[in-house]
């Protein structure tokens, strides 16, 4: 699911996000903001362009395959004899197709009525839901919780959870082979790994940071939470501020929507402002562009626990795959594998990510 290609994509994508979105047509020396500014838009399209080119390039060799792959002489003789000896009418073909359809329906019913397979499949669905959420939303979580830039969040995602997923799969397969686990042992191993993953997930809930408080959007001047957006206060009522210009600044450890909404009068070339009416008169009222520094020391502990969490989740992949094979008859293994991936894709990934969005 997450291999070397995904890791490289996040790392390279993080580098491209450091570049300005119009790097191909704009003189970047005229850009007055950098990637730490919340208004920064990175060159996201470069990764998409490279990925599209690689998809097209990798498909070209398939055009070189012949219409029919060569087969051995014995297979050719067998096929010619079948053509000569088999004279099936259209009615006979319809009957054969109906029989195959009935057989397939019975096989699906037999697989889905096997309790071990159903419970293992549901466990696979929950794991795939968690991995889909981690892979998709970890970069944004790093940005909002720890104040990282989009580039740093992308690089950190490529260095922590994605390699951990590959390590976890290897560990899970090694444990099954090393201890020669049977079906009951594999189920017990999956249970223990699930308990560890739940414990790590609970720990991460307490390792986040307080999000930046934006005056007028999330909190008022007294730092009380707001139910709706209210950007006009007594200190900026006469400034005729517009809500169309989002230019956050930091004033006395508080974030404001723009210098105008902070009541600032003077602007300097080094992207600082002074004489801000919404500030305290006992201080210098000097404001700087961008969000205030979010002093949070839980990034390293969170990253370490996240690494262990992903390992404990991914380590269940191979044991549960083996348990899927051992819970159904031999002739139904391929069908069970197909049903498993249908459930994972339909319930574990598609529905969960759509719900989050």
C-alpha positions in Angstrom: 0.0 0.0 0.0 2.7 2.5 1.0 6.0 1.5 -0.7 9.2 3.3 -1.6 7.4 5.2 -4.4 5.0 6.8 -1.9 7.9 7.8 0.4 9.8 9.4 -2.5 6.7 11.2 -3.6 6.2 12.8 -0.2 9.9 13.8 0.0 10.1 15.3 -3.5 6.6 16.9 -3.1 7.9 18.6 0.1 10.7 20.1 -1.9 8.4 21.4 -4.6 6.2 23.0 -2.0 9.1 25.3 -1.1 8.9 26.8 -4.6 6.3 29.4 -5.4 3.3 28.1 -7.4 4.1 30.3 -10.4 7.8 29.7 -10.3 7.8 29.2 -14.1 6.4 32.6 -14.9 7.1 34.9 -12.0 10.3 36.4 -10.8 10.5 34.8 -7.3 12.8 37.6 -6.1 9.7 39.9 -6.1 7.7 37.6 -3.8 7.7 39.2 -0.4 6.5 36.1 1.6 8.1 32.7 2.1 6.8 29.2 2.7 6.3 30.0 6.4 3.6 32.5 5.6 0.0 31.0 5.7 -0.7 32.7 2.3 2.1 30.8 0.6 1.0 28.4 -2.2 3.7 25.9 -3.2 4.3 24.5 -6.7 2.0 21.5 -6.2 1.6 21.0 -10.0 5.2 20.0 -10.6 4.7 16.7 -8.8 1.5 16.1 -10.8 3.3 16.8 -14.0 6.2 14.5 -13.3 3.8 11.7 -12.1 1.7 12.0 -15.2 4.8 11.8 -17.4 6.0 8.7 -15.5 2.6 7.0 -15.9 2.7 7.6 -19.7 6.3 6.5 -20.0 5.8 3.3 -18.1 2.8 2.3 -20.3 4.8 2.6 -23.5 6.6 -0.9 -23.1 3.1 -2.5 -22.9 2.5 -1.4 -26.5 5.4 -3.7 -27.6 3.6 -6.9 -26.6 2.3 -9.0 -29.4 -1.5 -9.5 -29.9 -1.1 -13.1 -28.7 1.6 -14.4 -26.4 3.6 -17.4 -27.7 2.6 -20.8 -26.2 4.3 -24.2 -26.1 3.8 -26.7 -28.9 1.9 -29.1 -26.6 -0.5 -26.3 -25.7 -0.9 -25.5 -29.4 -1.7 -29.2 -30.2 -4.2 -29.3 -27.2 -6.0 -26.1 -28.4 -6.3 -27.4 -32.0 -7.8 -30.7 -30.9 -10.3 -28.9 -28.7 -11.3 -26.7 -31.7 -11.8 -29.8 -33.9 -13.6 -31.9 -31.3 -15.8 -29.3 -29.6 -19.0 -28.2 -31.4 -21.0 -26.3 -28.9 -24.2 -24.6 -30.0 -25.3 -21.2 -28.8 -27.9 -22.7 -26.5 -25.2 -24.9 -25.0 -23.0 -21.9 -24.3 -25.9 -20.1 -22.5 -26.5 -23.2 -20.3 -22.8 -23.3 -19.4 -22.8 -19.6 -18.5 -25.9 -20.1 -16.3 -24.2 -23.0 -14.5 -21.1 -20.9 -13.9 -23.2 -18.1 -12.5 -25.0 -20.4 -10.1 -21.7 -21.9 -9.0 -20.2 -18.4 -8.4 -23.2 -17.4 -6.4 -22.9 -20.5 -4.2 -19.2 -19.9 -3.7 -19.8 -16.3 -2.7 -22.5 -17.4 -0.2 -20.2 -20.1 1.2 -17.4 -17.6 1.7 -19.5 -14.9 3.2 -21.2 -17.3 5.6 -17.9 -18.3 7.1 -17.7 -16.4 10.5 -13.9 -16.4 10.8 -13.6 -14.9 7.3 -16.2 -12.2 8.0 -14.6 -11.1 11.3 -11.1 -11.0 9.7 -12.5 -9.0 6.8 -14.1 -6.5 9.2 -10.7 -6.2 11.0 -9.1 -5.5 7.6 -11.7 -2.8 7.0 -10.9 -1.0 10.2 -7.1 -1.2 9.6 -7.5 0.1 6.0 -9.6 3.0 7.3 -6.9 3.9 9.8 -4.1 3.6 7.3 -6.1 5.6 4.7 -6.6 8.4 7.2 -3.0 8.4 8.3 -1.6 8.5 4.8 -4.0 11.2 3.6 -4.3 13.6 6.6 -1.0 13.3 8.5 0.6 16.2 6.5 -2.4 18.5 7.3 -2.3 17.3 11.0 1.3 18.3 11.3 0.5 21.7 9.8 -2.4 22.5 12.1 -1.2 21.0 15.3 2.5 21.8 15.3 2.6 24.9 13.0 4.8 23.2 10.4 4.9 24.5 6.8 3.3 22.4 4.1 6.8 21.4 2.8 8.1 20.3 6.2 4.8 18.4 6.9 5.1 16.5 3.6 8.8 15.6 4.3 8.0 14.5 7.8 5.2 12.3 6.6 7.6 10.7 4.1 10.1 10.0 6.9 7.9 8.7 9.7 4.6 6.9 9.1 5.2 5.6 5.5 8.5 3.8 6.3 6.9 2.5 9.5 4.2 0.9 7.4 6.7 -1.1 5.4 8.6 -2.1 8.5 5.4 -3.3 10.2 4.4 -5.5 7.3 7.9 -7.2 7.4 7.6 -7.7 11.2 4.2 -9.2 10.9 5.3 -11.7 8.3 8.4 -12.6 10.2 6.5 -13.3 13.5 4.1 -15.7 11.7 7.0 -17.6 10.1 9.4 -17.4 13.1 6.9 -19.0 15.5 5.1 -21.1 12.9 1.7 -19.8 14.1 -1.4 -21.7 13.3 -4.8 -20.0 12.8 -5.5 -19.6 16.5 -2.0 -18.2 17.1 -2.3 -15.7 14.2 -5.7 -14.5 15.6 -4.0 -14.0 19.1 -1.1 -12.1 17.5 -3.6 -9.8 15.7 -5.4 -9.2 18.9 -2.2 -8.2 20.8 -1.2 -5.9 17.9 -4.6 -4.3 17.9 -4.4 -3.7 21.7 -0.9 -2.0 21.2 -2.2 0.1 18.3 -5.2 1.2 20.4 -2.9 2.2 23.3 -0.6 4.2 21.0 -3.6 5.9 19.4 -4.9 7.0 22.8 -1.5 8.4 23.7 -1.3 10.5 20.5 -4.6 12.2 21.5 -2.8 13.9 24.4 0.4 14.9 22.5 -1.1 17.6 20.3 -0.6 21.3 20.6 -3.2 24.1 21.0 -4.1 25.5 17.6 -3.4 29.2 16.8 -6.1 31.5 18.2 -7.3 33.9 15.5 -9.0 36.9 17.0 -12.4 37.5 15.4 -12.5 34.0 13.9 -12.0 31.6 16.8 -11.7 33.9 19.8 -12.6 37.4 20.9 -10.3 40.0 22.4 -10.7 38.4 25.8 -9.8 35.0 24.3 -13.2 33.6 24.7 -14.3 31.2 22.0 -16.6 32.6 19.3 -19.6 30.8 17.8 -19.2 32.8 14.5 -16.9 35.2 12.7 -16.8 38.7 14.2 -13.9 40.7 12.9 -15.0 44.2 13.9 -14.2 45.5 17.4 -14.1 48.8 19.1 -10.3 49.1 18.4 -10.7 48.7 14.6 -14.2 50.1 14.1 -13.0 53.2 12.3 -10.4 51.4 10.1 -12.9 50.3 7.4 -11.2 46.9 7.2 -12.1 44.4 4.4 -12.5 40.7 4.9 -11.3 40.0 1.4 -7.6 40.5 2.3 -6.3 37.8 4.6 -2.9 38.9 5.9 -2.4 37.4 9.4 -0.1 39.1 11.9 1.1 38.4 15.4 0.5 41.1 18.0 1.3 40.4 21.7 1.1 36.6 21.2 -2.3 36.9 19.5 -3.1 36.4 15.8 -5.2 38.9 13.9 -6.9 38.5 10.5 -4.9 41.4 9.1 -2.9 44.5 10.2 -6.1 46.6 9.7 -8.1 44.3 12.0 -5.5 44.7 14.6 -5.8 48.5 14.3 -2.2 49.0 13.2 -1.4 52.4 11.7 2.3 52.3 10.8 3.8 49.8 8.4 7.6 49.2 7.9 9.6 47.6 5.1 10.7 44.7 7.3 7.0 43.4 7.5 6.4 44.8 10.9 3.6 47.2 12.2 3.3 49.5 15.1 0.7 51.7 16.9 -1.9 48.9 16.8 -5.1 50.0 18.5 -6.1 46.4 19.5 -2.9 45.9 21.5 -2.2 46.8 25.1 -1.2 50.4 25.8 1.4 49.1 28.2 3.4 47.4 25.4 5.1 48.6 22.3 2.3 47.4 20.0 4.8 46.1 17.5 3.3 43.4 15.3 4.9 41.0 12.8 3.5 39.3 9.7 2.5 35.6 10.0 1.2 33.6 12.9 2.7 33.8 16.3 5.3 31.1 17.2 3.5 28.1 18.6 5.8 26.9 21.3 5.1 23.2 21.5 7.5 20.5 22.5 5.4 17.5 21.7 6.4 17.0 18.1 9.2 14.6 18.8 7.2 12.4 21.2 4.2 12.5 18.9 6.3 11.4 15.9 7.8 8.5 17.9 4.4 7.3 19.1 3.0 7.7 15.6 5.9 5.5 14.3 5.1 2.8 16.8 1.3 3.1 16.0 1.8 2.6 12.3 4.1 -0.4 12.9 1.6 -2.1 15.2 -1.2 -1.5 12.6 0.8 -2.6 9.6 2.1 -5.7 11.4 -1.4 -7.0 11.3 -1.6 -7.0 7.5 0.3 -10.3 6.8 -1.1 -12.3 9.7 -4.7 -11.3 8.8 -4.0 -12.2 5.1 -2.8 -15.6 6.2 -5.8 -16.0 8.5 -8.1 -15.1 5.5 -6.6 -18.0 3.5 -6.8 -20.5 6.3 -10.5 -19.6 7.1 -11.9 -20.7 3.7 -11.6 -23.9 1.7 -8.7 -24.2 -0.8 -11.0 -23.7 -3.9 -12.4 -20.5 -2.5 -9.1 -18.7 -1.6 -8.9 -16.5 -4.7 -12.6 -15.6 -4.3 -12.1 -14.8 -0.6 -9.2 -12.5 -1.5 -11.3 -10.6 -4.0 -14.1 -10.1 -1.6 -11.6 -9.0 1.0 -10.3 -6.2 -1.2 -13.8 -5.2 -2.3 -14.7 -4.6 1.4 -11.4 -2.8 2.1 -11.8 -0.5 -0.8 -15.5 0.1 -0.4 -15.9 0.4 3.3 -12.4 1.0 4.7 -11.1 3.6 2.3 -13.8 5.2 0.1 -16.4 5.7 2.8 -14.0 6.8 5.5 -12.1 9.3 3.5 -15.4 10.7 2.0 -16.8 11.0 5.5 -13.8 13.0 6.7 -13.8 15.3 3.7 
